[in-house]
């Protein structure tokens, strides 16, 4: 494999790489081994610390917690998609009185930390006489933040459509709304689907913020179970179980995003655009998608 | 409106100072760790590549709150070096952000066309020379704007530390709530504080993106 940095290795480099490989394996094994050793030494693999998994009530509680996480995700995702679509359309509007306020709203919610947003909804609104509760504080926060990001994603998708698409549609006599809904949006959504799903992964990860305002989701449950004295306060085992659940859910969604992206790229190649490897522009788009997820 | 800020000035000042400290330390940490991970991911040694990819895939799919949860609640049980909440928060933010820094740097290196490296090797440049005078200057341009986004995200993510006993800007709200101050006004100041921190960064990112996109 040749890359920008390394040539295809010759015999000498091959030997050197093999040595590095052995050393690296040893280091990786040592690190994992040390972690495992510390776990064992502090009794994390004690049967007692895992016995909570056998109780039906606890299993049901965990299931309820998972349901709480997922319901915040589903409601948040649905509302964020709607919010994103509405504000993307507003930002693409020909009327400045619609465009300007929409831009301010989107930029505002993207700039402030989601935690602050959720805290405002949870701590400050009740003082102003509006009580929204834990669930809706979390969901509204998720909606406003992720909806604003999605609005930008939708807008970028529509703006990336070749001009000929809308020009041809107008030439056929379609109205403005028809051009948008029948020509531009379907193509834009298709092209941006991987990015949209990546953003949904972010939303799923952010449901864990509910923990900070005592929404009874997975982390909350893990904290509670981890403090139970009769199981020897198994916070590490509970954290491991909950982590496994979160990571597999997110990986599943990420995998879907990657799959869709690969499929999109293949479609482009079939269409005759004939670029086997991603162009510079594409890799730069990828860069953007990657950084989006950091939030 | 200004009363809330003046009456609780120490609360606001300490909050934002520790936010900036968290941000600065975690930024340095994650840039270093992220770059090491990126070198692992582009290295010709398969074991290193797999280890780097494994780290990135796991960390990227973990909620930051869970990373905090692990370091703040679970790590002390392992009987290792005792660390303060602040240090644990810096570690959590570093571990999490490093995965994104790694991906950004790696993607940046990949934007440099293969021919650039081959041509410089054909000219007889050594590995450090290729790296320093050919690859890095080109990769740098495409890395810095997205890296700024990652850093903005890090800055905003520092607020999660509020939920884990670190008194930074995110912790101002619950504190105000406890004191019975008008929180909505207090929130306004926190938001303004963050806008002051974030907007210059995103303005810089936009300028760099525009300027360097043309240059290519």
HADDOCK unambig.tbl for C-alpha pairs under 7 A between the chains (distance, minus, plus):
assign (segid A and resid 3 and name CA) (segid B and resid 114 and name CA) 6.27 0.50 0.50
assign (segid A and resid 4 and name CA) (segid B and resid 113 and name CA) 7.00 0.50 0.50
assign (segid A and resid 4 and name CA) (segid B and resid 114 and name CA) 4.81 0.50 0.50
assign (segid A and resid 4 and name CA) (segid B and resid 116 and name CA) 6.92 0.50 0.50
assign (segid A and resid 4 and name CA) (segid B and resid 117 and name CA) 4.57 0.50 0.50
assign (segid A and resid 4 and name CA) (segid B and resid 118 and name CA) 6.91 0.50 0.50
assign (segid A and resid 5 and name CA) (segid B and resid 117 and name CA) 6.12 0.50 0.50
assign (segid A and resid 17 and name CA) (segid B and resid 44 and name CA) 6.94 0.50 0.50
assign (segid A and resid 17 and name CA) (segid B and resid 45 and name CA) 5.73 0.50 0.50
assign (segid A and resid 20 and name CA) (segid B and resid 45 and name CA) 6.90 0.50 0.50
assign (segid A and resid 21 and name CA) (segid B and resid 45 and name CA) 5.73 0.50 0.50
assign (segid A and resid 21 and name CA) (segid B and resid 47 and name CA) 5.74 0.50 0.50
assign (segid A and resid 24 and name CA) (segid B and resid 47 and name CA) 6.59 0.50 0.50
assign (segid A and resid 24 and name CA) (segid B and resid 48 and name CA) 6.41 0.50 0.50
assign (segid A and resid 25 and name CA) (segid B and resid 47 and name CA) 6.34 0.50 0.50
assign (segid A and resid 38 and name CA) (segid B and resid 78 and name CA) 6.09 0.50 0.50
assign (segid A and resid 39 and name CA) (segid B and resid 78 and name CA) 6.56 0.50 0.50
assign (segid A and resid 42 and name CA) (segid B and resid 78 and name CA) 6.01 0.50 0.50
assign (segid A and resid 111 and name CA) (segid B and resid 195 and name CA) 6.64 0.50 0.50
assign (segid A and resid 111 and name CA) (segid B and resid 198 and name CA) 6.70 0.50 0.50
assign (segid A and resid 112 and name CA) (segid B and resid 191 and name CA) 6.35 0.50 0.50
assign (segid A and resid 112 and name CA) (segid B and resid 194 and name CA) 6.43 0.50 0.50
assign (segid A and resid 112 and name CA) (segid B and resid 195 and name CA) 6.88 0.50 0.50
assign (segid A and resid 113 and name CA) (segid B and resid 156 and name CA) 4.76 0.50 0.50
assign (segid A and resid 113 and name CA) (segid B and resid 157 and name CA) 6.91 0.50 0.50
assign (segid A and resid 115 and name CA) (segid B and resid 159 and name CA) 6.26 0.50 0.50
assign (segid A and resid 115 and name CA) (segid B and resid 160 and name CA) 6.43 0.50 0.50
assign (segid A and resid 116 and name CA) (segid B and resid 170 and name CA) 6.14 0.50 0.50
assign (segid A and resid 119 and name CA) (segid B and resid 173 and name CA) 6.79 0.50 0.50
assign (segid A and resid 120 and name CA) (segid B and resid 187 and name CA) 6.70 0.50 0.50
assign (segid A and resid 123 and name CA) (segid B and resid 174 and name CA) 6.99 0.50 0.50
assign (segid A and resid 123 and name CA) (segid B and resid 177 and name CA) 6.59 0.50 0.50
assign (segid A and resid 124 and name CA) (segid B and resid 183 and name CA) 5.29 0.50 0.50
assign (segid A and resid 124 and name CA) (segid B and resid 184 and name CA) 5.37 0.50 0.50
assign (segid A and resid 205 and name CA) (segid B and resid 62 and name CA) 6.75 0.50 0.50
assign (segid A and resid 205 and name CA) (segid B and resid 63 and name CA) 4.49 0.50 0.50
assign (segid A and resid 206 and name CA) (segid B and resid 63 and name CA) 6.50 0.50 0.50
assign (segid A and resid 208 and name CA) (segid B and resid 63 and name CA) 6.54 0.50 0.50
assign (segid A and resid 208 and name CA) (segid B and resid 65 and name CA) 6.04 0.50 0.50
assign (segid A and resid 209 and name CA) (segid B and resid 65 and name CA) 6.32 0.50 0.50
assign (segid A and resid 212 and name CA) (segid B and resid 163 and name CA) 5.30 0.50 0.50
assign (segid A and resid 235 and name CA) (segid B and resid 74 and name CA) 6.04 0.50 0.50
assign (segid A and resid 236 and name CA) (segid B and resid 74 and name CA) 5.33 0.50 0.50
assign (segid A and resid 239 and name CA) (segid B and resid 70 and name CA) 6.70 0.50 0.50
assign (segid A and resid 246 and name CA) (segid B and resid 62 and name CA) 6.52 0.50 0.50
assign (segid A and resid 247 and name CA) (segid B and resid 58 and name CA) 6.88 0.50 0.50
assign (segid A and resid 247 and name CA) (segid B and resid 61 and name CA) 5.29 0.50 0.50
assign (segid A and resid 247 and name CA) (segid B and resid 62 and name CA) 5.46 0.50 0.50
assign (segid A and resid 250 and name CA) (segid B and resid 61 and name CA) 5.31 0.50 0.50
assign (segid A and resid 251 and name CA) (segid B and resid 61 and name CA) 5.98 0.50 0.50
assign (segid A and resid 280 and name CA) (segid B and resid 111 and name CA) 5.52 0.50 0.50
assign (segid A and resid 283 and name CA) (segid B and resid 107 and name CA) 6.78 0.50 0.50
assign (segid A and resid 283 and name CA) (segid B and resid 111 and name CA) 6.28 0.50 0.50
assign (segid A and resid 287 and name CA) (segid B and resid 104 and name CA) 6.02 0.50 0.50
assign (segid A and resid 287 and name CA) (segid B and resid 107 and name CA) 6.14 0.50 0.50
assign (segid A and resid 287 and name CA) (segid B and resid 146 and name CA) 6.75 0.50 0.50
assign (segid A and resid 288 and name CA) (segid B and resid 146 and name CA) 6.42 0.50 0.50
assign (segid A and resid 290 and name CA) (segid B and resid 103 and name CA) 6.97 0.50 0.50
assign (segid A and resid 291 and name CA) (segid B and resid 100 and name CA) 6.62 0.50 0.50
assign (segid A and resid 291 and name CA) (segid B and resid 146 and name CA) 6.24 0.50 0.50
assign (segid A and resid 291 and name CA) (segid B and resid 149 and name CA) 6.47 0.50 0.50
assign (segid A and resid 291 and name CA) (segid B and resid 150 and name CA) 5.77 0.50 0.50
assign (segid A and resid 294 and name CA) (segid B and resid 100 and name CA) 6.12 0.50 0.50
assign (segid A and resid 294 and name CA) (segid B and resid 150 and name CA) 6.00 0.50 0.50
assign (segid A and resid 294 and name CA) (segid B and resid 153 and name CA) 6.11 0.50 0.50
assign (segid A and resid 295 and name CA) (segid B and resid 153 and name CA) 4.90 0.50 0.50
